[in-house]
Amino acid sequence: MRYRGPREIAAVRHGQSAFNALPAGAGSGGGRPDLPARNADVDLTPLGEHQARAVGSVWLAGLPGYRGPDAVFSSTYLRARRTAELALRASGTTLPVDPDERLRDHDTGPFALMTPEMADEYDPRERSRRLADRMHHRPERGESLADVLLRLRSFLRDLCAGHPGERVLLFTHEPVVVLLRAALEGLSEEEVWRVAREEPVGAASVSRWTADGAGDLRPDGYGMVAHLSGLEEGPRDTAVPDIPPSRG
């Protein structure tokens, strides 16, 4: 379906988190990285805070006045809320941030804060179960990517009904950004995997969809990171393997 209503939707992935910054192999051999008990409580690293401020001071503050946001929504997870707080403060934007559970990270159950090595040690068969049906596999006590897509479609319907003609800014997670693209652009499952594999959504990147003459939201920049120029890149994200997208 085509989503009509907002003049623009921009989605910011949160800055680098403590989980993203774990080195390769962390947690192997039975050790557990020093992380909170809940995925929702994982905070930004100092680099992630710098990235969040750059979203505000460079990208958001650099927009022409007519392209500034009219409404701001965030995932309820700490790293997304902190990114929103720091970015808006750095840009001088005083809009309130509306938290919405439907923008939260993909819930992978017990695998949420596991490195690939830890996931294999916990359940050596989980990888093959995911690969058998990457979109619909639902981990123990978790949700499938199809579940995430369904809640995003619900969010988009409400957004289109409640914010006609407005520019809306979202602060969220990598799987959400990829699946927003799937919903807004009508991607097939195969195209979702290609995007996840070939078009990374980096920490503190910006993706945008703008209404065309008919009001349909069309892609207008994906995974943009020019505003982060000059910042330290930091280590690569840590992912539970073979669930693209899966790095939060």
C-alpha positions, 0 to 999 in steps of 0.5 A: 500500500501507499502511505500518504499524509506526512510531507516527510518522514526522516528516521535517525538510527541511534548513535553507537551503543555499548552493545554496538561497541563490543569487540569481535569475539566478546563474550565467547568462552562463557564470559558475559560483556558488561551490559545492563540486564535489559536491551531497553537499558543499553545506553550510548557510548561517548562516541555515540553521544558525539554522533547524536550531537552531530545529528543535531548540530550539523544535519538538523540545524543545517536544514532549511527552515521549511524542512524542520520537523513538526513532530518528533517520535522516539523508540522507548529504548534508552539509546534512542531516547538519548539520541533524540535528547542530545540531537534536539538540544544541539540543534536548538529544537524545542519540540517534545519527543513522543515515545512510541513502543512500536519504534522499539528494537527487534526483540530477539528474546534471550539473544538480544544482548548476545554476540554471535559467539554467545548465541552459538554457545547458548543454542547451536541450532538457533542459527539454522532455524533463523536461516530457514525462514528469516522473516517469520522465525520467532525466537524463544520469548521474542518476535519475528521480523514480520512482527516488527513490520506489522507494528510499524505498519500500525505506526505508519497508519496512525502517523498518516492519519494524525500528521497530514502535511507535516514533517515527522522525525523518528529516532529508532533502530536499524531493523526499524529503519530497514523495515520502514523502507520495506513498508514505505517502498513496497520491498519484497522479502528478497529486496529487504535482505539485499538492502540489509546486506548492501546498504548499511544503516550506520549509527546516527545515520539519517534516512528520509522519505518525502511526499511526491506531487501525488502525496506518496512518500518516496525515498529521499536519501538512505543511511546518510552520514555526511553529518558525521564527517570527522568523527571517529568511526569506532568498531564495527557493530556486533550482530547476532548473525544471519538475521539481517537487519539485527544490530539495533 
